[in-house]
Amino acid sequence: MRRNLRLLFLILVGASLFGCAATEVKPWERGQLARWDMRWDPDPSQTAIANHAYFSKEGTSGEIGAAGGGCGCN
Amino acid sequence: MKAAKTVLVAGFCLAVTMTAQAVELGAAAPGFTASTFDNKPVSLADFRGKVVFVDFWASWCSPCRQSLPMYDKLAGEFPTSDFAVIAVNVDEEVTDGKKFLTEHPVKYITLQNPQGDIPKAFGLSGMPSSYLIDRDGKIRQRYVGFEPTDISALKNEITRLIGKPADAS
């Protein structure tokens, strides 16, 4: 039992040490991540227009993701 | 149990060797040879005896749009017998670097290193990064990131290093 626990401990330590080291993206390897289409929101202008249409049609303010009041007249 | 310990030690050693170590100030600059975009081989050793500014850049690096023209101007302000700028492009797609240079042409030497072994040898911690190497081939300054205001301090340091003969800096 004690031996198994030690083995488990070693495996956990090993996994925590090497699991992350193998997947690190170096600063000079960020070309793919820097691509325009990798952005969380690739077209902020289009998103702003879509949000405006959404909250105007729905009669809400606060756009999406937040509750809000208001007359809904914009 | 013994086997598990062996695997753990071996894994640790592997992880340590996989981690790029940043070169220390005062240490010898890692030697390298790479091709220009015209496929001419260039070595850092070719510039021994001169003060060399090595700049790592990429087409996707926004500050590089500012830094490349400023380094190009900087290169023209010192005699070529004393000072050289060597830029290392780290784009994984060589065509991206070429396109960037067409839009932002520079007169200094620009090498391509899509495999990334040169930045790994220098242990870059960010992009863009640059290194100022003295006449003896030792790293004297390391710059991470770029601000246009950094240029005047860089000029002063280049002037200081040029003023010192080899084996005296």
gemmi code that builds the backbone of each chain (N, CA, C; Angstrom):
import gemmi

chains = {
    "A": [
        ("MET", (0.843, -1.202, 0.000), (0.000, 0.000, 0.000), (0.882, 1.257, 0.000)),
        ("ARG", (1.864, 1.246, 0.919), (2.786, 2.382, 1.045), (3.593, 2.557, -0.246)),
        ("ARG", (3.956, 1.408, -0.811), (4.740, 1.441, -2.041), (3.916, 2.010, -3.194)),
        ("ASN", (2.653, 1.643, -3.246), (1.762, 2.143, -4.290), (1.557, 3.648, -4.173)),
        ("LEU", (1.463, 4.111, -2.922), (1.285, 5.540, -2.695), (2.505, 6.320, -3.171)),
        ("ARG", (3.674, 5.774, -2.896), (4.922, 6.426, -3.329), (4.991, 6.474, -4.856)),
        ("LEU", (4.575, 5.365, -5.462), (4.580, 5.300, -6.927), (3.604, 6.330, -7.505)),
        ("LEU", (2.428, 6.412, -6.886), (1.423, 7.385, -7.315), (1.963, 8.807, -7.171)),
        ("PHE", (2.657, 9.055, -6.054), (3.247, 10.373, -5.804), (4.260, 10.728, -6.896)),
        ("LEU", (5.110, 9.736, -7.210), (6.126, 9.969, -8.251), (5.475, 10.250, -9.604)),
        ("ILE", (4.422, 9.519, -9.924), (3.730, 9.715, -11.204), (3.109, 11.112, -11.260)),
        ("LEU", (2.483, 11.532, -10.141), (1.854, 12.857, -10.112), (2.889, 13.967, -10.237)),
        ("VAL", (4.013, 13.801, -9.532), (5.089, 14.807, -9.611), (5.616, 14.863, -11.047)),
        ("GLY", (5.827, 13.679, -11.612), (6.331, 13.604, -12.987), (5.383, 14.256, -13.973)),
        ("ALA", (4.095, 13.962, -13.818), (3.104, 14.520, -14.741), (3.053, 16.040, -14.628)),
        ("SER", (3.135, 16.551, -13.381), (3.057, 18.005, -13.211), (4.310, 18.693, -13.742)),
        ("LEU", (5.448, 18.003, -13.652), (6.702, 18.600, -14.136), (6.800, 18.588, -15.656)),
        ("PHE", (6.457, 17.457, -16.267), (6.727, 17.297, -17.700), (5.516, 17.566, -18.583)),
        ("GLY", (4.328, 17.468, -18.003), (3.113, 17.639, -18.803), (3.069, 18.997, -19.462)),
        ("CYS", (3.446, 20.043, -18.708), (3.388, 21.408, -19.242), (4.621, 21.726, -20.075)),
        ("ALA", (5.775, 21.193, -19.670), (7.028, 21.536, -20.350), (6.982, 21.157, -21.818)),
        ("ALA", (6.260, 20.093, -22.143), (6.258, 19.603, -23.515), (5.374, 20.444, -24.424)),
        ("THR", (4.453, 21.230, -23.848), (3.479, 21.925, -24.690), (3.733, 23.441, -24.753)),
        ("GLU", (4.814, 23.885, -24.189), (5.085, 25.327, -24.150), (5.301, 25.871, -25.567)),
        ("VAL", (4.632, 26.974, -25.872), (4.843, 27.634, -27.159), (5.871, 28.732, -26.940)),
        ("LYS", (6.967, 28.644, -27.660), (8.044, 29.620, -27.498), (7.651, 30.943, -28.155)),
        ("PRO", (8.284, 32.045, -27.716), (7.900, 33.353, -28.274), (8.006, 33.427, -29.791)),
        ("TRP", (8.976, 32.723, -30.363), (9.176, 32.809, -31.816), (8.264, 31.836, -32.579)),
        ("GLU", (7.440, 31.087, -31.840), (6.548, 30.114, -32.489), (5.091, 30.591, -32.482)),
        ("ARG", (4.884, 31.880, -32.246), (3.513, 32.360, -32.063), (2.869, 32.878, -33.335)),
        ("GLY", (3.474, 32.545, -34.464), (2.944, 33.017, -35.736), (1.515, 32.568, -35.982)),
        ("GLN", (1.233, 31.309, -35.705), (-0.125, 30.789, -35.928), (-1.114, 31.457, -34.971)),
        ("LEU", (-0.673, 31.638, -33.714), (-1.562, 32.246, -32.714), (-1.842, 33.713, -33.026)),
        ("ALA", (-0.911, 34.350, -33.744), (-1.051, 35.780, -34.042), (-1.901, 36.027, -35.283)),
        ("ARG", (-2.332, 34.945, -35.954), (-3.135, 35.123, -37.162), (-4.444, 35.838, -36.839)),
        ("TRP", (-4.917, 36.633, -37.801), (-6.143, 37.417, -37.612), (-7.322, 36.510, -37.255)),
        ("ASP", (-7.422, 35.365, -37.941), (-8.574, 34.484, -37.709), (-8.442, 33.669, -36.423)),
        ("MET", (-7.359, 33.845, -35.670), (-7.231, 33.176, -34.381), (-7.717, 34.067, -33.248)),
        ("ARG", (-8.110, 35.286, -33.588), (-8.606, 36.196, -32.556), (-9.928, 35.690, -31.995)),
        ("TRP", (-10.188, 36.042, -30.761), (-11.451, 35.661, -30.133), (-12.607, 36.275, -30.918)),
        ("ASP", (-12.420, 37.523, -31.328), (-13.423, 38.205, -32.133), (-12.717, 38.739, -33.385)),
        ("PRO", (-12.729, 37.979, -34.478), (-11.942, 38.381, -35.645), (-12.424, 39.662, -36.319)),
        ("ASP", (-13.692, 40.043, -36.111), (-14.192, 41.249, -36.767), (-15.021, 42.068, -35.768)),
        ("PRO", (-14.363, 42.897, -34.955), (-15.072, 43.660, -33.920), (-16.142, 44.589, -34.490)),
        ("SER", (-15.900, 45.162, -35.682), (-16.885, 46.082, -36.264), (-18.173, 45.335, -36.603)),
        ("GLN", (-18.008, 44.170, -37.227), (-19.172, 43.365, -37.598), (-19.929, 42.912, -36.346)),
        ("THR", (-19.196, 42.565, -35.294), (-19.827, 42.137, -34.050), (-20.625, 43.288, -33.443)),
        ("ALA", (-20.050, 44.507, -33.486), (-20.738, 45.671, -32.919), (-22.046, 45.938, -33.680)),
        ("ILE", (-22.004, 45.788, -35.010), (-23.209, 46.007, -35.830), (-24.270, 44.945, -35.502)),
        ("ALA", (-23.813, 43.692, -35.417), (-24.745, 42.592, -35.129), (-25.370, 42.774, -33.742)),
        ("ASN", (-24.558, 43.190, -32.776), (-25.073, 43.409, -31.424), (-26.088, 44.544, -31.401)),
        ("HIS", (-25.796, 45.596, -32.164), (-26.713, 46.741, -32.202), (-28.060, 46.314, -32.779)),
        ("ALA", (-28.006, 45.547, -33.866), (-29.246, 45.046, -34.475), (-29.992, 44.154, -33.489)),
        ("TYR", (-29.232, 43.337, -32.751), (-29.859, 42.401, -31.808), (-30.585, 43.140, -30.696)),
        ("PHE", (-29.847, 44.069, -30.043), (-30.508, 44.692, -28.890), (-31.574, 45.698, -29.304)),
        ("SER", (-31.497, 46.200, -30.543), (-32.569, 47.075, -31.025), (-33.841, 46.270, -31.287)),
        ("LYS", (-33.670, 45.124, -31.933), (-34.834, 44.284, -32.260), (-35.467, 43.692, -31.005)),
        ("GLU", (-34.610, 43.340, -30.031), (-35.119, 42.685, -28.835), (-35.623, 43.689, -27.798)),
        ("GLY", (-35.356, 44.957, -28.022), (-35.823, 45.966, -27.080), (-35.111, 45.908, -25.756)),
        ("THR", (-33.855, 45.589, -25.785), (-33.083, 45.497, -24.544), (-31.879, 46.411, -24.653)),
        ("SER", (-31.291, 46.683, -23.541), (-29.994, 47.352, -23.591), (-29.007, 46.472, -22.847)),
        ("GLY", (-27.732, 46.820, -22.929), (-26.730, 45.958, -22.312), (-26.258, 44.924, -23.306)),
        ("GLU", (-26.724, 45.069, -24.540), (-26.330, 44.165, -25.608), (-26.535, 42.716, -25.207)),
        ("ILE", (-25.560, 41.902, -25.481), (-25.725, 40.488, -25.139), (-24.943, 40.174, -23.891)),
        ("GLY", (-25.441, 39.248, -23.126), (-24.702, 38.758, -21.977), (-24.915, 39.583, -20.710)),
        ("ALA", (-25.644, 40.671, -20.781), (-25.889, 41.455, -19.557), (-27.320, 41.940, -19.582)),
        ("ALA", (-27.956, 41.861, -18.436), (-29.343, 42.314, -18.358), (-29.383, 43.840, -18.283)),
        ("GLY", (-30.440, 44.417, -18.780), (-30.539, 45.873, -18.698), (-31.961, 46.321, -18.940)),
        ("GLY", (-32.237, 47.544, -18.570), (-33.573, 48.062, -18.768), (-33.598, 49.010, -19.947)),
        ("GLY", (-34.357, 50.048, -19.831), (-34.397, 51.037, -20.888), (-35.643, 50.925, -21.721)),
        ("CYS", (-35.877, 51.930, -22.553), (-37.118, 51.967, -23.331), (-37.043, 51.072, -24.579)),
        ("GLY", (-35.837, 50.726, -24.980), (-35.719, 49.881, -26.167), (-35.979, 50.639, -27.437)),
        ("CYS", (-35.844, 51.971, -27.359), (-36.197, 52.791, -28.524), (-34.994, 53.153, -29.384)),
        ("ASN", (-33.846, 52.599, -29.145), (-32.677, 53.002, -29.949), (-32.556, 52.078, -31.156)),
    ],
    "B": [
        ("MET", (9.875, 0.052, -8.562), (10.080, 1.351, -7.917), (11.328, 2.046, -8.470)),
        ("LYS", (12.376, 1.222, -8.578), (13.637, 1.770, -9.091), (13.449, 2.272, -10.535)),
        ("ALA", (12.665, 1.490, -11.286), (12.409, 1.870, -12.684), (11.644, 3.182, -12.749)),
        ("ALA", (10.684, 3.344, -11.831), (9.893, 4.582, -11.809), (10.790, 5.776, -11.528)),
        ("LYS", (11.725, 5.592, -10.573), (12.650, 6.685, -10.236), (13.535, 7.032, -11.433)),
        ("THR", (13.977, 5.993, -12.131), (14.832, 6.208, -13.305), (14.077, 7.014, -14.361)),
        ("VAL", (12.810, 6.629, -14.588), (11.983, 7.339, -15.580), (11.804, 8.793, -15.166)),
        ("LEU", (11.570, 9.012, -13.860), (11.377, 10.364, -13.337), (12.613, 11.224, -13.556)),
        ("VAL", (13.779, 10.682, -13.230), (15.043, 11.427, -13.388), (15.298, 11.701, -14.867)),
        ("ALA", (15.072, 10.680, -15.708), (15.302, 10.848, -17.144), (14.365, 11.908, -17.710)),
        ("GLY", (13.109, 11.871, -17.284), (12.123, 12.848, -17.747), (12.500, 14.249, -17.324)),
        ("PHE", (12.972, 14.375, -16.078), (13.379, 15.682, -15.569), (14.534, 16.250, -16.401)),
        ("CYS", (15.517, 15.379, -16.687), (16.669, 15.804, -17.490), (16.205, 16.253, -18.876)),
        ("LEU", (15.252, 15.513, -19.448), (14.734, 15.841, -20.774), (14.029, 17.194, -20.741)),
        ("ALA", (13.226, 17.406, -19.688), (12.495, 18.667, -19.560), (13.465, 19.837, -19.424)),
        ("VAL", (14.549, 19.628, -18.676), (15.539, 20.696, -18.485), (16.220, 21.028, -19.799)),
        ("THR", (16.574, 19.980, -20.570), (17.256, 20.231, -21.840), (16.319, 20.846, -22.877)),
        ("MET", (15.003, 20.564, -22.764), (14.045, 21.118, -23.716), (13.779, 22.597, -23.447)),
        ("THR", (14.061, 23.045, -22.234), (13.802, 24.435, -21.891), (14.924, 25.311, -22.419)),
        ("ALA", (14.576, 26.332, -23.220), (15.593, 27.234, -23.770), (16.136, 28.110, -22.650)),
        ("GLN", (17.441, 28.141, -22.495), (18.067, 28.957, -21.468), (18.513, 30.269, -22.090)),
        ("ALA", (18.128, 31.370, -21.465), (18.532, 32.675, -21.983), (20.028, 32.859, -21.788)),
        ("VAL", (20.689, 33.385, -22.812), (22.129, 33.623, -22.677), (22.345, 34.813, -21.742)),
        ("GLU", (23.368, 34.695, -20.921), (23.652, 35.720, -19.922), (24.403, 36.882, -20.553)),
        ("LEU", (24.249, 38.061, -19.959), (25.046, 39.204, -20.394), (26.503, 38.918, -20.047)),
        ("GLY", (27.401, 39.216, -20.959), (28.828, 38.950, -20.746), (29.256, 37.597, -21.287)),
        ("ALA", (28.272, 36.742, -21.596), (28.602, 35.421, -22.161), (28.824, 35.545, -23.669)),
        ("ALA", (29.539, 34.580, -24.219), (29.768, 34.583, -25.670), (28.441, 34.366, -26.393)),
        ("ALA", (28.221, 35.121, -27.439), (26.984, 34.966, -28.217), (27.014, 33.623, -28.941)),
        ("PRO", (25.888, 32.901, -28.936), (25.861, 31.626, -29.662), (26.155, 31.848, -31.155)),
        ("GLY", (27.058, 31.065, -31.692), (27.384, 31.197, -33.116), (26.249, 30.660, -33.978)),
        ("PHE", (26.086, 31.235, -35.137), (25.062, 30.720, -36.048), (25.414, 31.042, -37.490)),
        ("THR", (24.873, 30.238, -38.365), (24.967, 30.473, -39.811), (23.567, 30.275, -40.375)),
        ("ALA", (23.147, 31.206, -41.197), (21.824, 31.087, -41.823), (21.873, 31.764, -43.184)),
        ("SER", (20.834, 31.541, -43.957), (20.783, 32.107, -45.315), (19.989, 33.400, -45.338)),
        ("THR", (20.423, 34.298, -46.201), (19.639, 35.508, -46.435), (18.436, 35.105, -47.294)),
        ("PHE", (17.571, 36.066, -47.574), (16.424, 35.760, -48.438), (16.866, 35.538, -49.886)),
        ("ASP", (18.134, 35.905, -50.184), (18.699, 35.600, -51.512), (19.493, 34.295, -51.480)),
        ("ASN", (19.361, 33.552, -50.387), (20.038, 32.259, -50.208), (21.560, 32.357, -50.158)),
        ("LYS", (22.063, 33.434, -49.564), (23.509, 33.544, -49.346), (23.788, 33.250, -47.874)),
        ("PRO", (24.707, 32.309, -47.598), (24.969, 31.981, -46.196), (25.750, 33.093, -45.483)),
        ("VAL", (25.346, 33.385, -44.278), (26.010, 34.412, -43.462), (26.200, 33.841, -42.059)),
        ("SER", (27.402, 34.059, -41.491), (27.682, 33.596, -40.127), (27.924, 34.787, -39.221)),
        ("LEU", (27.583, 34.615, -37.984), (27.879, 35.668, -37.001), (29.395, 35.845, -36.894)),
        ("ALA", (30.127, 34.746, -37.052), (31.597, 34.790, -36.949), (32.224, 35.713, -38.000)),
        ("ASP", (31.513, 35.924, -39.126), (32.031, 36.807, -40.178), (32.188, 38.244, -39.681)),
        ("PHE", (31.508, 38.568, -38.591), (31.472, 39.960, -38.103), (32.319, 40.146, -36.851)),
        ("ARG", (33.118, 39.148, -36.538), (33.973, 39.236, -35.346), (34.889, 40.451, -35.482)),
        ("GLY", (34.997, 41.234, -34.426), (35.804, 42.458, -34.472), (34.942, 43.697, -34.641)),
        ("LYS", (33.665, 43.471, -34.969), (32.730, 44.601, -35.094), (31.713, 44.515, -33.961)),
        ("VAL", (31.081, 45.627, -33.674), (29.934, 45.613, -32.769), (28.731, 45.171, -33.612)),
        ("VAL", (28.011, 44.172, -33.135), (26.908, 43.613, -33.929), (25.595, 43.712, -33.148)),
        ("PHE", (24.569, 44.151, -33.850), (23.235, 44.198, -33.262), (22.408, 43.113, -33.943)),
        ("VAL", (22.020, 42.097, -33.173), (21.228, 40.986, -33.731), (19.773, 41.192, -33.326)),
        ("ASP", (18.909, 41.281, -34.325), (17.491, 41.533, -34.050), (16.651, 40.357, -34.543)),
        ("PHE", (15.816, 39.842, -33.667), (14.889, 38.754, -34.041), (13.527, 39.374, -34.318)),
        ("TRP", (12.983, 39.099, -35.486), (11.700, 39.692, -35.842), (10.841, 38.685, -36.601)),
        ("ALA", (9.566, 39.029, -36.750), (8.631, 38.180, -37.508), (7.580, 39.077, -38.142)),
        ("SER", (6.963, 38.591, -39.209), (5.963, 39.402, -39.917), (4.727, 39.627, -39.050)),
        ("TRP", (4.474, 38.697, -38.112), (3.278, 38.806, -37.273), (3.506, 39.652, -36.021)),
        ("CYS", (4.721, 40.153, -35.867), (5.088, 40.915, -34.668), (4.822, 42.402, -34.934)),
        ("SER", (3.772, 42.937, -34.303), (3.371, 44.335, -34.574), (4.482, 45.357, -34.313)),
        ("PRO", (5.207, 45.291, -33.176), (6.247, 46.306, -32.945), (7.352, 46.289, -34.004)),
        ("CYS", (7.491, 45.153, -34.731), (8.540, 45.066, -35.753), (8.283, 46.028, -36.912)),
        ("ARG", (7.028, 46.403, -37.107), (6.702, 47.368, -38.165), (7.344, 48.718, -37.856)),
        ("GLN", (7.504, 48.994, -36.559), (8.161, 50.236, -36.143), (9.675, 50.046, -36.051)),
        ("SER", (10.071, 48.897, -35.516), (11.501, 48.724, -35.200), (12.371, 48.569, -36.445)),
        ("LEU", (11.908, 47.848, -37.456), (12.765, 47.607, -38.627), (13.210, 48.903, -39.316)),
        ("PRO", (12.277, 49.834, -39.610), (12.744, 51.087, -40.238), (13.701, 51.871, -39.339)),
        ("MET", (13.476, 51.815, -38.016), (14.339, 52.563, -37.094), (15.725, 51.921, -36.998)),
        ("TYR", (15.783, 50.599, -37.027), (17.081, 49.920, -37.007), (17.829, 50.143, -38.327)),
        ("ASP", (17.048, 50.270, -39.411), (17.667, 50.528, -40.717), (18.361, 51.891, -40.708)),
        ("LYS", (17.689, 52.871, -40.103), (18.259, 54.218, -39.980), (19.489, 54.164, -39.066)),
        ("LEU", (19.353, 53.405, -37.987), (20.448, 53.264, -37.012), (21.695, 52.673, -37.674)),
        ("ALA", (21.468, 51.653, -38.507), (22.595, 50.986, -39.173), (23.381, 51.966, -40.034)),
        ("GLY", (22.691, 52.948, -40.619), (23.343, 53.919, -41.482), (24.097, 54.999, -40.722)),
        ("GLU", (23.912, 55.043, -39.405), (24.528, 56.118, -38.625), (25.923, 55.764, -38.100)),
        ("PHE", (26.341, 54.516, -38.301), (27.660, 54.087, -37.823), (28.454, 53.517, -38.997)),
        ("PRO", (29.784, 53.644, -38.946), (30.585, 53.099, -40.058), (30.455, 51.572, -40.154)),
        ("THR", (30.359, 51.075, -41.371), (30.193, 49.620, -41.567), (31.438, 48.847, -41.111)),
        ("SER", (32.568, 49.551, -40.989), (33.780, 48.869, -40.516), (33.709, 48.583, -39.012)),
        ("ASP", (32.807, 49.273, -38.301), (32.705, 49.113, -36.847), (31.416, 48.457, -36.392)),
        ("PHE", (30.376, 48.577, -37.205), (29.050, 48.184, -36.720), (28.231, 47.482, -37.806)),
        ("ALA", (27.495, 46.479, -37.394), (26.609, 45.770, -38.337), (25.307, 45.391, -37.643)),
        ("VAL", (24.245, 45.425, -38.411), (22.950, 44.933, -37.920), (22.648, 43.641, -38.665)),
        ("ILE", (22.321, 42.607, -37.917), (21.904, 41.345, -38.534), (20.507, 41.039, -38.005)),
        ("ALA", (19.556, 40.933, -38.906), (18.196, 40.611, -38.490), (17.928, 39.139, -38.791)),
        ("VAL", (17.268, 38.484, -37.868), (16.915, 37.075, -38.054), (15.401, 36.975, -38.077)),
        ("ASN", (14.870, 36.559, -39.226), (13.422, 36.403, -39.366), (13.024, 35.001, -38.895)),
        ("VAL", (12.050, 34.932, -37.994), (11.667, 33.634, -37.424), (10.307, 33.150, -37.918)),
        ("ASP", (9.804, 33.744, -38.995), (8.535, 33.266, -39.564), (8.659, 31.814, -39.974)),
        ("GLU", (7.640, 31.012, -39.645), (7.669, 29.605, -40.059), (7.457, 29.481, -41.563)),
        ("GLU", (6.743, 30.450, -42.135), (6.568, 30.507, -43.585), (7.501, 31.602, -44.114)),
        ("VAL", (8.519, 31.196, -44.868), (9.519, 32.156, -45.353), (8.866, 33.245, -46.215)),
        ("THR", (7.813, 32.880, -46.953), (7.151, 33.857, -47.832), (6.553, 35.021, -47.030)),
        ("ASP", (6.141, 34.748, -45.780), (5.583, 35.825, -44.946), (6.659, 36.872, -44.654)),
        ("GLY", (7.864, 36.399, -44.339), (8.981, 37.313, -44.078), (9.345, 38.109, -45.316)),
        ("LYS", (9.345, 37.430, -46.460), (9.686, 38.082, -47.736), (8.684, 39.192, -48.049)),
        ("LYS", (7.405, 38.873, -47.864), (6.340, 39.840, -48.153), (6.491, 41.063, -47.244)),
        ("PHE", (6.793, 40.811, -45.981), (6.966, 41.898, -45.017), (8.112, 42.810, -45.452)),
        ("LEU", (9.212, 42.192, -45.922), (10.380, 42.975, -46.344), (10.104, 43.776, -47.618)),
        ("THR", (9.194, 43.264, -48.443), (8.808, 44.022, -49.638), (8.065, 45.294, -49.217)),
        ("GLU", (7.250, 45.150, -48.171), (6.477, 46.301, -47.685), (7.319, 47.227, -46.807)),
        ("HIS", (8.288, 46.638, -46.084), (9.145, 47.419, -45.176), (10.606, 47.100, -45.509)),
        ("PRO", (11.102, 47.593, -46.636), (12.469, 47.207, -47.037), (13.547, 47.774, -46.099)),
        ("VAL", (14.583, 46.972, -45.880), (15.722, 47.412, -45.057), (17.012, 47.111, -45.819)),
        ("LYS", (18.067, 47.847, -45.472), (19.335, 47.684, -46.198), (20.260, 46.689, -45.494)),
        ("TYR", (20.015, 46.436, -44.224), (20.917, 45.535, -43.502), (20.619, 44.068, -43.796)),
        ("ILE", (21.534, 43.207, -43.319), (21.428, 41.765, -43.610), (20.236, 41.153, -42.870)),
        ("THR", (19.423, 40.444, -43.606), (18.277, 39.770, -42.997), (18.345, 38.283, -43.315)),
        ("LEU", (18.386, 37.479, -42.260), (18.506, 36.026, -42.425), (17.164, 35.362, -42.149)),
        ("GLN", (16.960, 34.220, -42.746), (15.732, 33.460, -42.499), (16.056, 32.257, -41.609)),
        ("ASN", (15.199, 32.040, -40.610), (15.414, 30.903, -39.716), (14.064, 30.296, -39.323)),
        ("PRO", (13.371, 29.706, -40.320), (12.033, 29.176, -40.025), (12.036, 28.029, -39.009)),
        ("GLN", (13.160, 27.308, -38.905), (13.202, 26.196, -37.960), (13.383, 26.655, -36.518)),
        ("GLY", (13.774, 27.917, -36.332), (13.829, 28.512, -34.985), (14.977, 28.070, -34.106)),
        ("ASP", (16.036, 27.524, -34.683), (17.138, 27.070, -33.819), (17.989, 28.231, -33.303)),
        ("ILE", (18.036, 29.353, -34.044), (18.841, 30.495, -33.577), (18.158, 31.173, -32.371)),
        ("PRO", (16.860, 31.504, -32.460), (16.241, 32.076, -31.246), (16.293, 31.122, -30.060)),
        ("LYS", (16.243, 29.827, -30.338), (16.315, 28.845, -29.250), (17.689, 28.908, -28.585)),
        ("ALA", (18.743, 29.040, -29.409), (20.103, 29.103, -28.858), (20.287, 30.355, -27.994)),
        ("PHE", (19.625, 31.447, -28.392), (19.715, 32.695, -27.613), (18.756, 32.668, -26.422)),
        ("GLY", (17.781, 31.769, -26.446), (16.815, 31.668, -25.347), (15.912, 32.887, -25.260)),
        ("LEU", (15.305, 33.238, -26.394), (14.427, 34.417, -26.426), (13.288, 34.290, -25.425)),
        ("SER", (13.000, 35.398, -24.743), (11.884, 35.362, -23.795), (10.688, 36.154, -24.309)),
        ("GLY", (10.835, 36.813, -25.444), (9.720, 37.574, -26.008), (10.051, 38.021, -27.410)),
        ("MET", (9.052, 38.548, -28.080), (9.235, 39.058, -29.443), (8.735, 40.493, -29.505)),
        ("PRO", (9.498, 41.397, -30.157), (10.820, 41.154, -30.732), (11.891, 41.170, -29.641)),
        ("SER", (13.016, 40.565, -29.923), (14.160, 40.591, -29.009), (15.388, 40.964, -29.817)),
        ("SER", (16.305, 41.642, -29.160), (17.554, 41.979, -29.849), (18.713, 41.948, -28.868)),
        ("TYR", (19.888, 41.767, -29.419), (21.098, 41.605, -28.608), (22.198, 42.482, -29.188)),
        ("LEU", (22.927, 43.122, -28.299), (24.067, 43.923, -28.717), (25.331, 43.163, -28.336)),
        ("ILE", (26.135, 42.877, -29.339), (27.316, 42.028, -29.160), (28.564, 42.872, -29.398)),
        ("ASP", (29.528, 42.765, -28.511), (30.723, 43.608, -28.638), (31.727, 43.012, -29.632)),
        ("ARG", (32.872, 43.675, -29.764), (33.871, 43.262, -30.755), (34.455, 41.882, -30.456)),
        ("ASP", (34.340, 41.453, -29.197), (34.868, 40.138, -28.808), (33.826, 39.029, -28.932)),
        ("GLY", (32.654, 39.377, -29.417), (31.607, 38.368, -29.587), (30.843, 38.079, -28.305)),
        ("LYS", (30.921, 39.001, -27.331), (30.192, 38.801, -26.070), (28.932, 39.654, -26.043)),
        ("ILE", (27.884, 39.092, -25.463), (26.611, 39.810, -25.391), (26.706, 40.879, -24.304)),
        ("ARG", (26.461, 42.132, -24.693), (26.561, 43.242, -23.734), (25.200, 43.790, -23.320)),
        ("GLN", (24.221, 43.718, -24.206), (22.870, 44.184, -23.865), (21.833, 43.266, -24.489)),
        ("ARG", (20.713, 43.160, -23.778), (19.600, 42.357, -24.310), (18.341, 43.225, -24.220)),
        ("TYR", (17.594, 43.285, -25.299), (16.380, 44.103, -25.326), (15.198, 43.202, -25.687)),
        ("VAL", (14.151, 43.261, -24.872), (12.932, 42.491, -25.163), (11.807, 43.494, -25.386)),
        ("GLY", (11.118, 43.348, -26.509), (10.088, 44.318, -26.874), (10.730, 45.511, -27.569)),
        ("PHE", (9.894, 46.437, -28.013), (10.456, 47.620, -28.684), (9.614, 48.853, -28.404)),
        ("GLU", (10.304, 49.907, -28.042), (9.695, 51.234, -27.906), (10.595, 52.188, -28.696)),
        ("PRO", (10.016, 53.087, -29.498), (10.856, 54.027, -30.262), (11.810, 54.823, -29.370)),
        ("THR", (11.416, 55.030, -28.113), (12.272, 55.801, -27.198), (13.530, 55.027, -26.778)),
        ("ASP", (13.564, 53.721, -27.070), (14.743, 52.907, -26.697), (15.952, 53.232, -27.582)),
        ("ILE", (15.692, 53.844, -28.743), (16.750, 54.019, -29.743), (17.915, 54.871, -29.221)),
        ("SER", (17.611, 55.945, -28.495), (18.699, 56.835, -28.073), (19.639, 56.114, -27.102)),
        ("ALA", (19.083, 55.322, -26.176), (19.935, 54.569, -25.244), (20.759, 53.531, -26.005)),
        ("LEU", (20.129, 52.942, -27.010), (20.828, 51.945, -27.830), (21.995, 52.586, -28.583)),
        ("LYS", (21.742, 53.777, -29.142), (22.798, 54.504, -29.858), (23.978, 54.779, -28.937)),
        ("ASN", (23.685, 55.213, -27.722), (24.745, 55.518, -26.753), (25.569, 54.270, -26.451)),
        ("GLU", (24.894, 53.158, -26.300), (25.591, 51.909, -25.968), (26.454, 51.447, -27.149)),
        ("ILE", (25.931, 51.604, -28.369), (26.709, 51.222, -29.560), (27.955, 52.107, -29.647)),
        ("THR", (27.769, 53.396, -29.427), (28.901, 54.339, -29.482), (29.958, 53.944, -28.444)),
        ("ARG", (29.503, 53.584, -27.248), (30.429, 53.197, -26.177), (31.209, 51.939, -26.567)),
        ("LEU", (30.488, 50.967, -27.122), (31.149, 49.698, -27.483), (32.097, 49.873, -28.669)),
        ("ILE", (31.704, 50.728, -29.614), (32.586, 50.979, -30.771), (33.888, 51.630, -30.296)),
        ("GLY", (33.775, 52.461, -29.274), (34.944, 53.165, -28.753), (35.927, 52.274, -28.027)),
        ("LYS", (35.488, 51.091, -27.696), (36.376, 50.178, -26.966), (36.954, 49.149, -27.918)),
        ("PRO", (38.272, 49.028, -27.934), (38.863, 48.014, -28.818), (38.557, 46.602, -28.312)),
        ("ALA", (38.815, 45.618, -29.154), (38.578, 44.226, -28.771), (39.375, 43.890, -27.514)),
        ("ASP", (38.801, 43.006, -26.683), (39.413, 42.567, -25.419), (39.535, 43.692, -24.404)),
        ("ALA", (38.748, 44.756, -24.564), (38.795, 45.841, -23.585), (37.415, 46.235, -23.087)),
        ("SER", (36.383, 45.658, -23.688), (35.033, 46.027, -23.267), (34.549, 45.060, -22.211)),
    ],
}
model = gemmi.Model(1)
for chain_id, residues in chains.items():
    chain = gemmi.Chain(chain_id)
    for i, (resn, *xyz) in enumerate(residues, 1):
        res = gemmi.Residue()
        res.name, res.seqid = resn, gemmi.SeqId(i, " ")
        for name, pos in zip(("N", "CA", "C"), xyz):
            atom = gemmi.Atom()
            atom.name, atom.element = name, gemmi.Element(name[0])
            atom.pos, atom.b_iso = gemmi.Position(*pos), 0.0
            res.add_atom(atom)
        chain.add_residue(res)
    model.add_chain(chain)
structure = gemmi.Structure()
structure.add_model(model)
structure.setup_entities()
